[in-house]
Amino acid sequence: MNLRLVSASVLSKVIKDGQSLTVALDAVFSSSIEESKDRAFIQALCFGVVRQYHRLDFILLQLLPKPLRNKDTDIKMLLLIGLYQLKYMRVKSHAAVSETVSAAKKKNWAKSLINGVLRRYIREQDDLEKKADQSWSTLYSHPEWLINAIKDDWGEQAQNIFIENNRQPPMVLRVNVSKMTQVAYLDLLTEQLFKADPMPFCTSAIVLEQAVAVEKLPGFSGGVVSVQDTAAQLAAELLDVQPNNSVLDLCSAPGGKAAAILEREPKIKSLLAVDIDKNRIERVTENLQRLGLQADVVVGDASQPGVWVRGKTFDRILVDVPCSALGVIRRHPDIKVLRRESDIEALQIVQQKILNAAWELLVPGGLLLYATCSILKQENENQIGVFLHDHANASEIIINGEWGIKRQFGRQILTGEQGMDGFYYAKLVKQL
């Protein structure tokens, strides 16, 4: 089996068909790839090409005699794979060229093209890379609209965001504090020769020096620890759930925040986890079962609670709205390829509907936490500003912390700050 050909098929599903990289890889791994080293190589190629897609695509256009036809997307993906190996991987040049050429199988015209393009790149690499450095879009491998949007919002900080988006993220663990303390689990990791550091402002978060398979983590199968970025873990603390509170977790899948809430306060009255995607909601149930936690889990549209809420009201509501996910590009680089500028306005409308609907379910004196994994102001502080203007019975609770940036409304974490994903939080209280 030619692993480069398999990788090209995965990339075609992403670039041509608009499928998420995670879904495309999972389909291949579950059906045909069993060896862990083969999976690792395919994953490295696919994530790498997608992460550097805009730069590689620009360089490829300089090398092609004419653009390839849409039906030849598989060949284009092989060419990008070849370029990525030559530039970013420790693969010898002759091996990168010959293996990529052989992946074209019986398409002799494609073999000739791939061989010629890759060998020309080797000869002209310095000049081609200098050309790609001339614009921010190709220098940092982001679409032009995203470059402009982030520059408009964050000015001098934008450049660092682009750099962080292209880095591999750390593996962060969430210790189940109902079973073990952060310090105790660190000791357990040290005993088993794992190198890790605690996050001082988050009592459940531990950052591993090197990523490992989850089954190798001590206590994972027994629910002692989970994988979750520090920024996402902050939600459970910010929601400030008290004993006997009823809690609503909207847009809950895959269930990490719901689990963290239950771990922090096991004496709550109830937790209802809601998500519109029936396939993703199954992951909520699976995660809760592994951790030995109890919650009500339902499929439902967060913007239309009348269908599923059955007259209930809640003391605490987590509104983790659908968003552009621009704060987690380093974990999901296909966002740079799949997301469109026009998506943002549509997402804003959905966010407003969900926030307004959730507010009606909150008891007087109750607390609502608005969260996104976006860094765009129009999805974050601008949304909260409009909401507060329109709701006289809503007021903001200022979030203070050793993390993020205080905004006019809420608090923003920019991608890479203190090693975290990009996240936004705002706390609202309903007046009595």
C-alpha positions in Angstrom: 0.0 0.0 0.0 1.4 3.4 -1.0 1.0 5.7 2.0 1.3 8.8 -0.1 -1.5 7.7 -2.4 -3.7 7.1 0.7 -2.8 10.5 2.0 -3.7 12.1 -1.3 -7.1 10.5 -1.2 -7.7 11.9 2.3 -6.6 15.3 1.2 -8.8 15.2 -1.9 -11.8 14.6 0.4 -10.9 17.7 2.4 -9.9 20.1 -0.4 -12.3 19.0 -3.1 -15.3 17.6 -1.2 -15.2 19.8 1.9 -14.9 17.0 4.4 -13.3 17.6 7.7 -9.7 16.2 8.0 -10.6 14.3 11.2 -13.5 12.6 9.6 -11.5 11.7 6.4 -8.6 10.3 8.4 -10.9 8.3 10.7 -12.6 6.7 7.7 -9.3 5.6 6.2 -7.8 4.4 9.5 -10.9 2.3 10.4 -11.1 0.6 7.1 -7.6 0.0 5.8 -4.7 1.2 7.9 -3.8 -0.8 11.0 0.0 -0.2 11.6 0.5 2.7 14.1 3.6 3.9 12.3 1.7 4.0 8.9 -1.1 6.0 10.6 1.4 8.4 12.1 3.1 9.0 8.7 -0.3 9.5 6.9 -1.4 11.8 9.7 1.8 13.8 9.5 1.5 14.2 5.8 -2.2 15.2 5.8 -2.0 17.6 8.7 1.2 19.1 7.3 -0.1 19.7 3.8 -3.4 21.2 5.1 -1.5 23.4 7.6 0.8 24.7 4.9 -1.8 24.5 2.1 -1.9 28.1 1.0 1.9 28.4 0.8 2.3 25.1 -1.0 -0.5 25.8 -3.4 1.2 29.2 -4.3 4.5 27.5 -4.9 2.9 24.7 -7.0 1.3 27.3 -9.3 4.7 28.7 -10.0 5.9 25.3 -11.0 3.0 24.0 -13.2 3.0 24.7 -16.9 -0.8 25.2 -16.5 -3.3 24.6 -13.7 -4.5 21.1 -13.2 -8.1 20.2 -14.0 -10.6 19.7 -11.2 -10.8 15.9 -12.0 -7.1 15.7 -11.4 -7.3 16.8 -7.7 -5.6 13.5 -6.7 -2.5 14.4 -8.7 -2.5 17.9 -7.3 -2.6 16.4 -3.8 0.4 14.1 -4.6 2.3 17.2 -5.9 1.6 19.0 -2.6 2.6 16.0 -0.6 5.9 15.9 -2.6 6.6 19.6 -1.9 5.7 19.2 1.7 8.2 16.3 2.2 10.9 18.3 0.4 10.4 21.4 2.5 9.2 20.2 5.9 10.0 16.5 6.5 13.2 14.6 7.1 12.7 12.6 3.9 15.7 12.4 1.6 15.0 14.3 -1.7 15.4 11.3 -4.0 13.1 9.2 -1.8 10.5 11.9 -1.6 10.5 12.3 -5.4 10.6 8.6 -6.3 7.9 7.5 -3.8 5.6 10.4 -4.8 6.0 9.5 -8.5 5.3 5.9 -7.9 2.0 6.8 -6.2 0.7 8.0 -9.5 0.4 4.3 -10.5 -0.3 3.8 -14.2 -0.8 7.5 -15.1 2.3 8.0 -17.0 1.6 11.7 -17.8 1.2 12.3 -14.1 4.4 10.5 -13.2 6.3 12.7 -15.7 4.6 15.8 -14.4 5.3 15.0 -10.7 8.9 14.1 -11.4 9.5 17.3 -13.4 7.8 19.6 -10.9 9.5 18.2 -7.8 12.9 18.2 -9.4 12.4 21.8 -10.5 11.4 22.7 -7.0 14.7 21.2 -5.7 16.7 23.4 -8.2 14.7 26.6 -7.6 13.7 26.2 -4.0 15.4 29.3 -2.6 13.8 31.6 -5.2 10.4 30.0 -4.8 10.4 30.3 -1.1 11.4 33.9 -1.2 8.5 34.6 -3.5 6.1 32.9 -1.1 7.4 35.2 1.7 6.2 38.3 -0.1 2.6 38.2 1.1 1.2 37.4 4.6 -1.2 35.0 3.1 1.5 32.7 1.7 4.1 33.6 4.3 1.8 32.4 7.1 -0.4 30.1 4.9 -3.8 31.6 5.7 -6.5 32.7 3.3 -6.5 36.4 2.5 -9.8 37.1 4.2 -8.7 35.5 7.4 -5.4 37.5 7.4 -7.4 40.7 7.1 -10.0 39.8 9.7 -7.4 38.9 12.3 -5.2 42.0 11.5 -8.3 44.2 11.8 -9.2 42.8 15.2 -5.7 42.3 16.8 -3.3 44.6 15.0 0.3 44.0 16.2 -0.8 40.7 17.9 -2.0 39.3 14.6 1.4 38.1 13.4 1.9 36.0 16.5 -1.6 34.5 16.1 -0.6 33.3 12.6 2.6 31.8 13.8 0.8 30.0 16.7 -1.9 28.7 14.3 0.8 26.8 12.4 2.4 25.2 15.4 1.5 21.8 16.8 -0.5 22.2 20.0 0.5 20.7 23.3 -1.4 17.7 24.8 -3.2 18.9 27.9 -4.8 16.7 30.5 -7.8 17.4 32.8 -7.5 15.6 36.1 -10.7 14.3 37.5 -10.6 16.4 40.7 -13.3 14.3 42.3 -10.9 11.3 42.2 -7.4 12.8 42.4 -5.7 16.2 42.8 -3.5 17.8 40.2 -0.4 17.3 42.4 -1.2 13.6 43.0 -1.6 12.9 39.3 1.6 14.8 38.6 3.4 12.5 41.0 1.8 9.5 39.3 3.1 10.7 35.9 6.6 11.3 37.3 6.7 7.7 38.7 5.9 6.4 35.2 8.6 8.7 33.6 6.2 11.2 31.9 7.4 14.8 31.8 4.6 17.2 32.6 3.9 20.6 34.1 0.9 21.9 36.0 -1.1 25.0 34.9 -1.0 27.2 38.0 -4.2 29.0 37.3 -6.2 25.9 36.5 -6.2 23.3 39.3 -7.2 20.4 36.9 -4.8 21.1 34.0 -1.5 19.4 33.3 0.6 19.9 30.1 2.6 16.9 28.8 6.0 17.6 27.4 5.3 15.0 24.6 2.0 13.7 23.4 1.2 10.0 24.1 -1.6 7.6 23.2 -4.4 8.1 25.7 -4.4 4.4 26.7 -0.8 4.9 28.0 -2.0 7.5 30.5 -2.3 6.1 34.1 -5.9 5.9 35.1 -7.4 6.9 31.8 -9.6 3.9 31.4 -10.8 4.4 35.0 -11.8 7.9 34.5 -9.0 9.6 36.4 -7.9 11.8 33.6 -9.1 13.1 30.2 -7.6 15.2 27.4 -8.8 18.8 27.2 -7.1 22.1 26.5 -6.6 24.4 29.4 -8.7 27.1 27.9 -11.7 24.8 27.6 -11.2 23.5 31.2 -11.7 27.1 32.5 -15.4 26.9 31.7 -16.2 24.6 34.6 -14.5 27.0 37.1 -16.1 30.1 35.6 -19.6 28.6 35.7 -19.3 28.5 39.5 -21.7 25.6 39.9 -22.9 25.1 43.5 -24.4 22.1 45.3 -28.1 21.5 44.3 -27.8 23.7 41.2 -29.6 22.6 38.0 -27.2 23.0 35.1 -27.8 23.2 31.3 -24.9 22.6 28.9 -25.9 23.8 25.4 -24.1 22.6 22.3 -22.5 20.0 24.6 -20.7 17.6 22.3 -18.3 16.0 22.7 -19.0 16.5 26.4 -15.7 17.6 27.9 -17.1 20.7 29.6 -20.1 18.8 31.0 -17.8 16.2 32.4 -15.5 18.8 34.0 -18.6 20.5 35.6 -19.7 17.2 37.2 -16.2 16.4 38.3 -15.8 19.8 40.1 -19.2 19.7 41.8 -20.6 16.1 42.2 -23.5 17.4 44.5 -25.4 19.3 41.8 -29.1 18.6 41.4 -29.0 17.8 37.7 -27.1 18.4 34.4 -28.8 18.4 31.0 -26.5 18.1 28.0 -28.0 19.1 24.7 -26.6 19.0 21.2 -28.2 19.1 17.8 -26.0 16.4 16.2 -27.2 12.9 17.1 -23.9 11.3 16.1 -21.9 13.7 18.2 -24.2 13.4 21.2 -23.2 9.8 21.4 -19.7 10.9 22.2 -21.1 12.8 25.2 -22.7 9.6 26.5 -19.5 7.6 25.9 -17.3 10.2 27.7 -19.6 10.4 30.7 -19.8 6.6 30.9 -16.0 6.2 30.9 -15.7 8.8 33.7 -18.6 7.2 35.7 -20.7 10.4 35.6 -24.4 10.9 35.3 -26.3 13.4 33.2 -29.4 13.7 31.1 -28.3 13.7 27.4 -30.7 14.8 24.6 -30.6 15.6 21.0 -32.0 19.1 20.5 -31.7 22.5 18.8 -30.4 24.9 21.3 -32.2 27.8 19.6 -35.6 26.1 20.0 -35.7 24.8 23.6 -39.4 24.5 23.7 -39.1 21.2 21.9 -37.0 19.5 24.6 -36.8 21.6 27.8 -40.2 20.5 29.1 -40.7 23.6 31.3 -37.5 23.3 33.2 -35.4 26.3 34.3 -31.7 26.3 35.3 -29.4 27.9 37.9 -26.4 27.7 35.6 -26.3 27.6 31.8 -23.2 27.1 29.7 -23.8 28.4 26.2 -20.9 27.1 24.1 -22.2 28.4 20.8 -21.3 27.2 17.3 -18.6 29.4 16.1 -15.9 29.8 13.4 -13.4 27.9 15.6 -10.6 30.2 14.6 -9.1 29.8 18.0 -8.4 26.1 17.5 -6.8 26.2 14.0 -3.6 24.7 15.3 -5.6 21.5 16.3 -7.8 21.6 13.2 -5.8 23.2 10.3 -8.5 22.3 7.8 -10.5 25.3 9.2 -8.2 27.5 7.1 -9.3 25.6 4.0 -12.9 24.9 4.8 -14.1 28.1 6.5 -15.4 30.9 4.4 -15.7 34.6 5.2 -19.5 34.4 4.5 -19.8 31.8 7.3 -19.2 34.4 10.0 -22.3 36.4 9.6 -24.4 33.2 9.4 -22.8 32.0 12.7 -23.5 35.3 14.4 -27.2 34.9 13.7 -27.2 31.4 15.2 -25.2 32.6 18.2 -27.7 35.4 18.9 -30.7 33.0 18.6 -29.1 30.5 21.0 -28.1 33.1 23.5 -31.5 34.7 23.5 -33.3 31.3 23.9 -31.0 30.3 26.7 -31.6 33.5 28.7 -35.3 32.6 28.9 -34.4 29.3 30.7 -32.2 31.0 33.4 -33.7 31.6 36.8 -33.5 35.1 38.3 -30.2 35.3 40.1 -28.8 32.6 37.8 -25.5 32.7 35.9 -25.0 32.2 32.2 -21.5 31.6 30.7 -21.1 32.5 27.0 -18.2 30.7 25.4 -16.6 30.3 21.9 -13.3 28.9 20.6 -13.1 32.0 18.3 -10.8 35.0 18.4 -13.1 37.3 16.3 -14.6 40.2 18.1 -17.9 40.0 16.1 -18.5 36.5 17.6 -17.4 37.4 21.1 -17.4 40.8 22.8 -19.6 42.4 20.1 -22.2 39.8 20.6 -22.2 40.3 24.4 -22.4 44.1 23.9 -25.5 43.8 21.8 -27.1 41.3 24.2 -26.5 43.5 27.2 -28.0 46.5 25.3 -31.1 44.5 24.5 -31.7 42.9 27.9 -32.2 45.2 30.8 -32.3 42.3 33.2 -28.8 41.2 32.3 -25.5 42.4 33.7 -22.0 41.3 33.3 -19.8 39.7 36.0 -16.2 40.8 35.3 -13.8 37.9 34.8 -10.5 38.4 36.5 -7.7 35.9 36.1 -4.0 35.2 35.4 -4.9 34.4 31.8 -6.3 36.1 28.8 -7.1 39.8 28.0 -9.8 41.8 29.6 -12.1 43.2 26.9 -14.9 45.7 27.1 -17.1 42.7 27.6 -15.7 39.3 28.7 -12.2 38.0 28.5 -10.3 36.8 25.5 -7.5 34.2 25.1 -5.5 34.6 21.9 -4.2 31.4 20.4 -0.9 30.3 22.0 -1.2 32.6 25.1 0.3 30.5 28.0 0.1 27.6 25.6 -3.7 27.7 25.3 -6.1 27.5 22.4 -7.9 30.7 21.5 -11.1 31.1 23.6 -13.6 33.7 24.8 -15.7 33.8 27.9 -18.3 36.2 29.2 -20.3 35.8 32.5 -23.8 37.2 32.7 -26.2 37.2 35.7 -29.9 37.6 35.5 -31.3 40.3 37.8 -33.7 39.3 40.6 
